[in-house]
Amino acid sequence: QVQLVESGGGLVQPGGSLRLSCAASGTIFRINDMTWYRQAPGKGRELVAAITSGGSTNYADSVKGRFTISRDNARNTVYLQMNSLKPEDTAVYYCNARVLPSYSPRNEYDYWGQGTQVTVSS
């Protein structure tokens, strides 16, 4: 089995910063894409940022220039550095990983973390 555990959420004032982490553990052969999503109250889940195993990145227009996604392949961990936070960034942030597990290395499976709350408010 594979587990994703997020951390780093919390309450921050507008203009502040937070760094989210998502660590994958378990029977992992390789992790392909890793992605951060978020879901605000009453809204659907939206992609925030994604990174491939080779380090190519993609961002939602709403966070470009403010958020940075990175990963440490040796630690099976993805990060989201969030700067210049705005109230509209308030949401539950979820980590997703596309994993080739050790027991089935030719098949890719989607795994999700439990989510971490980010609240931007004065």
Salt bridges, closest charged atoms under 4 A:
GLU46 OE2 - ARG38 NE 2.63
ASP61 OD1 - LYS64 NZ 3.12
ASP72 OD2 - ARG75 NE 3.29
ASP89 OD1 - ARG38 NH1 2.94
ASP89 OD2 - ARG66 NH1 2.76
ASP110 OD1 - ARG98 NE 3.57
